[in-house]
Amino acid sequence: MLVPGLVFAVFTVAAGVIGAGGPRITASAADVAAYYTDHHTLAIGWGTIVFASAIPLAIWAAVVYRRLRQLGITAPGSAIGLAGGLLAAASLAVSGLAIWTAAQTSVASQPEVAAALNALAFATGGAGFVVPLGLMVAGVCVPSLFVRLLPKALAWFGLIVAVLSALATLTLLFEPLGPLLPIGRFGGGVIWLLAASALLPHSRRHRETAAARPESEHLTV
């Protein structure tokens, strides 16, 4: 889990840095077209990285689903987490392809088309990605609280991120709620995901050993 998690984190941070100067949803069609025309090569790279980041996320979601099943989780949480992860990866892929398409010379020269693609990239890379990502995080954290798969603090942190990610749906209606998007994208997509990759047990034996350790230490004291 740590390998795809690290790759996803690197791509996410890189895409965030490159896209920091990109046109916002409120930009005029002329400004959007000007950006993609003047920053053709940069936008091509930006879209490629966003698209590429969807692949390790999909792999991570599949691996964590299998890991939860190995740990004896048969409740719907594991399947919900897989569904959320795959939906998030698909939205991210669409966002990257929309950016890449908007950066093509023949498209960037048409302001209305470029603006429409930019809006699609923002929607799929924003709420379209963050909301299902929160579903994935919740699908791992809920069973983890019941059977102690993750440290309690990390599980609760993940649930808070999941709730805020779900609320990011409202950013489609109310622009001032935009700060919810980076909370879900970086809080759940990078920080929590890396921590969970490192701390989720590999097998039942590891889980039972970790669960028994505090009691053994207590008895020793």
C-alpha positions as CSV (number, residue, x, y, z in Angstrom):
1,M,0.0,0.0,0.0
2,L,2.8,2.4,0.7
3,V,4.3,2.4,-2.8
4,P,1.1,3.5,-4.6
5,G,0.3,5.8,-1.7
6,L,3.7,7.5,-2.1
7,V,3.4,7.8,-5.9
8,F,-0.1,9.2,-5.5
9,A,1.1,11.8,-2.9
10,V,4.0,12.9,-5.1
11,F,1.7,13.3,-8.2
12,T,-0.9,15.2,-6.1
13,V,1.6,17.6,-4.7
14,A,3.2,18.1,-8.1
15,A,-0.2,18.8,-9.7
16,G,-1.1,21.2,-7.0
17,V,2.1,23.2,-7.5
18,I,1.9,23.3,-11.3
19,G,-1.8,24.1,-11.3
20,A,-1.6,26.8,-8.6
21,G,-1.4,29.5,-11.3
22,G,-4.1,27.9,-13.5
23,P,-7.4,29.7,-14.3
24,R,-10.1,29.5,-11.7
25,I,-13.8,28.7,-12.3
26,T,-14.6,32.4,-12.1
27,A,-12.2,33.4,-14.8
28,S,-13.6,34.7,-18.1
29,A,-13.5,32.6,-21.2
30,A,-10.9,35.0,-22.7
31,D,-8.7,34.6,-19.7
32,V,-9.0,30.8,-19.7
33,A,-8.1,30.7,-23.4
34,A,-5.2,33.0,-22.9
35,Y,-3.8,30.9,-20.1
36,Y,-3.9,27.6,-22.1
37,T,-2.5,29.4,-25.1
38,D,0.4,31.0,-23.2
39,H,1.1,28.0,-21.0
40,H,0.6,25.2,-23.5
41,T,3.5,23.0,-22.4
42,L,2.9,23.6,-18.7
43,A,-0.8,22.8,-19.0
44,I,0.0,19.6,-21.0
45,G,2.2,18.5,-18.2
46,W,-0.3,19.5,-15.6
47,G,-3.1,17.5,-17.2
48,T,-0.8,14.5,-17.7
49,I,0.2,14.4,-14.0
50,V,-3.4,14.8,-12.8
51,F,-4.4,11.9,-15.1
52,A,-1.4,9.8,-14.0
53,S,-2.3,10.3,-10.3
54,A,-5.5,8.4,-10.8
55,I,-3.7,5.2,-11.5
56,P,-1.9,4.7,-8.1
57,L,-5.1,5.8,-6.3
58,A,-7.1,3.1,-8.1
59,I,-4.4,0.5,-7.2
60,W,-4.4,1.7,-3.6
61,A,-8.1,1.3,-3.3
62,A,-8.0,-2.2,-4.7
63,V,-5.1,-3.2,-2.4
64,V,-6.8,-1.8,0.7
65,Y,-10.0,-3.6,-0.1
66,R,-8.1,-6.9,-0.4
67,R,-6.2,-6.1,2.8
68,L,-9.5,-5.5,4.7
69,R,-10.9,-8.8,3.5
70,Q,-7.7,-10.6,4.6
71,L,-8.2,-9.0,8.0
72,G,-11.7,-10.5,8.3
73,I,-13.7,-7.4,7.4
74,T,-16.9,-8.7,5.7
75,A,-19.1,-5.7,6.4
76,P,-20.0,-3.3,3.6
77,G,-17.3,-0.8,4.6
78,S,-14.6,-2.5,2.6
79,A,-16.7,-2.5,-0.6
80,I,-17.9,1.1,0.1
81,G,-14.2,2.1,0.4
82,L,-13.4,0.4,-2.9
83,A,-16.3,2.0,-4.7
84,G,-15.3,5.4,-3.4
85,G,-11.7,5.0,-4.4
86,L,-12.5,3.9,-7.9
87,L,-15.0,6.8,-8.3
88,A,-12.4,9.2,-7.1
89,A,-9.8,7.8,-9.4
90,A,-12.2,8.0,-12.4
91,S,-13.0,11.7,-11.6
92,L,-9.4,12.5,-11.3
93,A,-8.6,10.9,-14.7
94,V,-11.4,12.9,-16.3
95,S,-10.1,16.1,-14.8
96,G,-6.6,15.5,-16.1
97,L,-7.9,14.6,-19.6
98,A,-10.0,17.8,-19.6
99,I,-7.0,19.9,-18.8
100,W,-4.9,18.1,-21.4
101,T,-7.6,18.7,-24.0
102,A,-8.1,22.4,-23.1
103,A,-4.3,22.9,-23.6
104,Q,-4.4,21.7,-27.3
105,T,-3.8,24.6,-29.6
106,S,-7.0,24.0,-31.7
107,V,-9.1,24.0,-28.5
108,A,-7.4,26.8,-26.6
109,S,-8.0,29.1,-29.6
110,Q,-11.8,28.7,-28.9
111,P,-12.5,30.6,-25.6
112,E,-15.9,29.1,-25.0
113,V,-14.8,25.5,-25.5
114,A,-11.6,26.1,-23.4
115,A,-13.7,27.6,-20.6
116,A,-16.2,24.7,-20.7
117,L,-13.3,22.1,-20.4
118,N,-11.7,24.2,-17.6
119,A,-15.0,24.1,-15.7
120,L,-15.2,20.3,-16.2
121,A,-11.7,19.9,-15.0
122,F,-12.5,22.0,-11.9
123,A,-15.7,20.1,-11.1
124,T,-14.2,16.6,-11.5
125,G,-11.0,17.4,-9.8
126,G,-12.8,19.3,-7.0
127,A,-16.1,18.0,-5.6
128,G,-16.1,15.1,-8.1
129,F,-12.9,13.8,-6.7
130,V,-13.0,14.9,-3.0
131,V,-16.5,13.6,-2.2
132,P,-15.9,9.9,-3.3
133,L,-12.4,10.1,-1.8
134,G,-14.1,10.8,1.5
135,L,-16.3,7.7,1.0
136,M,-13.1,5.7,0.5
137,V,-11.6,7.1,3.7
138,A,-14.8,6.4,5.7
139,G,-15.0,2.8,4.3
140,V,-11.6,2.1,5.9
141,C,-12.0,4.1,9.1
142,V,-15.4,2.8,10.3
143,P,-14.4,-0.9,10.5
144,S,-11.0,0.2,11.8
145,L,-12.7,1.7,14.9
146,F,-14.7,-1.4,15.6
147,V,-11.8,-3.9,15.3
148,R,-8.8,-1.6,16.0
149,L,-7.1,-1.9,12.7
150,L,-5.8,1.7,12.9
151,P,-4.8,3.9,15.8
152,K,-7.9,5.5,17.2
153,A,-6.7,9.0,16.6
154,L,-5.9,8.2,12.9
155,A,-9.3,6.6,12.4
156,W,-11.1,9.6,14.0
157,F,-9.0,12.0,11.9
158,G,-10.0,10.1,8.8
159,L,-13.7,10.2,9.7
160,I,-13.5,14.0,10.2
161,V,-11.9,14.3,6.8
162,A,-14.6,12.1,5.3
163,V,-17.4,14.2,6.7
164,L,-15.7,17.4,5.5
165,S,-15.2,15.8,2.1
166,A,-18.9,14.9,1.9
167,L,-19.8,18.5,2.7
168,A,-17.6,19.5,-0.3
169,T,-20.7,18.6,-2.4
170,L,-22.0,22.0,-1.4
171,T,-19.1,23.7,-3.1
172,L,-21.1,23.1,-6.3
173,L,-23.7,25.5,-5.0
174,F,-21.8,27.8,-2.7
175,E,-18.4,29.0,-3.9
176,P,-17.3,30.3,-0.4
177,L,-17.1,26.7,0.8
178,G,-14.2,26.1,-1.6
179,P,-11.7,25.6,1.3
180,L,-13.3,22.2,2.0
181,L,-11.8,21.0,-1.3
182,P,-8.1,21.2,-0.2
183,I,-9.0,19.8,3.2
184,G,-10.3,16.6,1.5
185,R,-7.7,16.5,-1.2
186,F,-4.6,16.9,1.0
187,G,-6.0,15.9,4.4
188,G,-7.6,12.7,3.2
189,G,-5.8,12.2,-0.1
190,V,-2.2,12.6,1.1
191,I,-1.8,12.8,4.9
192,W,-4.4,10.2,6.0
193,L,-3.6,7.9,3.0
194,L,0.1,7.8,3.7
195,A,-0.5,7.2,7.5
196,A,-3.0,4.4,6.8
197,S,-0.6,2.8,4.3
198,A,2.1,2.6,6.9
199,L,-0.1,1.5,9.9
200,L,-2.8,-0.8,8.5
201,P,-1.8,-4.4,9.6
202,H,-0.8,-6.9,6.9
203,S,-2.5,-9.8,8.5
204,R,-4.7,-11.0,11.4
205,R,-1.6,-12.1,13.3
206,H,-0.1,-8.6,13.1
207,R,-3.4,-7.1,14.1
208,E,-3.8,-9.5,17.1
209,T,-0.2,-8.8,18.2
210,A,-0.7,-5.1,18.0
211,A,-4.0,-5.4,19.9
212,A,-2.5,-7.6,22.6
213,R,0.7,-5.5,23.1
214,P,-0.9,-2.8,25.4
215,E,-2.4,-5.5,27.6
216,S,1.0,-7.3,27.9
217,E,2.8,-4.2,28.7
218,H,0.2,-3.4,31.3
219,L,0.6,-6.8,32.9
220,T,4.4,-6.4,33.0
221,V,4.0,-3.0,34.7
